[in-house]
Amino acid sequence: MSSGKLSLAVLFLIVLFAASSVFGQQVKIGYVDTNRLKMEYKEYAQAKARFDEQLAEWQNYADSLQAEIVNMQEELNTQRMLLSEDKRRQKEQAILQKQMEYEQFAQKILGPEGEAAKREYELSKPLIDKINAAINLIALRDNYSLILDTAGGDILYAKDEMDVTNKVLETLREQ
């Protein structure tokens, strides 16, 4: 978290505590470990396994293209002296074409806005929405003023009794 965001968060907490003492309201704060939720929430783990399987297939294909390029280059290097100028240019062109194929595949599938990123979002978005809904339900039901996430590493210390991760997991399992 940037120092600006951290300062804003600290300021928010100070205002929250000040307001609670002025208005006599009790502030109840909890935290959730969303990394643990993602590992222990069965549906999320299953979606991640499906995504990892698809990603492995894509990565295997990318690796096979790279291996093919290396083999073509090695073949050209070993035969270079025996090939006519025309044949050498054809092989070099074939290598360039294969490299372009690899780069297009890598960008289309594995790039930052590629199919892999879209697929991961498709699989995880509904489950993250369920997790957030469960957190909101617990916050309302148990009268929490604030629930933080430890996954970002911004919470340096909190009492164990403030951890509502198990409550969220129970709520998710009940749904």
N, C-alpha and C positions, 0 to 999 in steps of 0.2 A: 504494500500500500504506500502510496506517495506520502510525503510528510504533510502535504496539504489535506489529503483525505483523512490521515490519522488525526491531525489537529481538529478537523471538522468533527470527527467521531468523538474525540475527547470533549470538545465544546458541547456537543449534543448531550453527552452523558452528564456533564456538569449542569446544564440547563434542566435536564430531566430530573436530576436529584434535587435541585433547587426548587423546581416547581412542585415536586412531591412534598417537600418539607413545608412550603408555603400553603399549599392546599390540603395538607394532611393526608394525601394519598400515599399508599405504600407502592413502591416501585418493585416489580418482580422481574428479574432478568434471568434468562436461561441461555444455553448455547446448544448447538447441534454440530455434530461432526459429519458433514455431508459426505466426506470420503468414506467413512465407515458405513454410512447409509447405503452408498452405492455398492459397496462390497457385500453387505449383508442382506440387502433387499433383493429377494429371489428374482423378481421380474427384471430388475435392472441388471443383475448378474447374467441372466439368460440373454437379454438384449445385447449386452456387451460381448458375450460369447459368440452370438450370431454375427455381430459386426467384426469381431476379431477373425472369425473364420473367412468371411468375405474379404477382409483386408489381406489376409494371408494369401488368398487366391490371386488377388491383384498384384501383390508383391512378388509372388512366384512368377507371374507372367512378366513383370518388369525385369526380374532377375534373369529370366530365360532370354529376353531380348538383349540384355547387356551381355550375356554369355555368348549369344550368337554374334554380336558385334565384335567381341574379343576374338572369337574363333575366325571370323572373316578377316580381321586385321592380321592375325597370326598367319593365316593361309596366304594372304597377299605378301606378307614379309618373306615367307619362305620361298614363294614362287616368283617373286619380283624379277629376278634375273632371267627366268625362263619364259616370261610372258612377253608377248608383243606389246607395243605401246597402246594399241587399241584395246587389247584384252585387259591390260593393267588399268586403263581408264574406266572400263566397264566395271571391274571389281571395286575400284575406288568409289564409283558412283553408287554401286549397290550398298557399300558400307555407309555412305552418306545418307542414302535413302533409309536404311535400317536405323541409323542414329536419329533421323527425323521422326521415324515411326515411334521410337522409344520416347523421345522428348514430347511428342504430342500425347502419347498415352500417359506419361508421367504427369503432364500438366492437366489433362482432362480428368484423370482418375485420382491421382495422388496430390495434386496441387492444392493450395490453400482454399480454393473455392471449387474443388473438384468433386467427383462423385462420392469419394470416400467421406469427405466432410459432410456432404448432403445426407448421405446414408446414416452416418453417426447421429446427426441432428434428428432425422426422422425417427430413429429408434429410441433416442434418449429423451426427446422433448416431452412426449406424453407422460413418461415416468417421472421426469423432473417436475412436471406440473402436479402429479400426484403427491410427490414428496412435499412440494410447497403447500399444497392444500392440507396435507396432514399437519404440517408445522403450524399453519394458520388455525386449524381446528384446535390444536392443543393450546395455542396462544390465547384464543378466545375462551375455550372451556376452562382453562386453569388460570385465567386472568394474568397472563404475562404482559408486561409493558414493552418488553424488548427481548427478542431471541436473536442471538448472534451465531455466526458460522465459524468454527475453528479451522476449517479447511484452508483458508487463506493465510493462516499462520499469524494473524494479527492479535489474537488473544494469547497473551503471555502467561496468564494465570487465571484460573477460575476454580471454585470449589466443585468437587465432584457432584454434589447434590444439585448443582445448577445445570447439569447435563441432562437434556431431554431427548437425547438420541434414542434411548430405549423406548420411550413413550411414542416417538414417531414411528419406529419399527413396528411396535405393537399395533398402532393405528393402521399402518399400511397392510399388515398381515390380516387385520380384521376386514378390510375392504374387499 
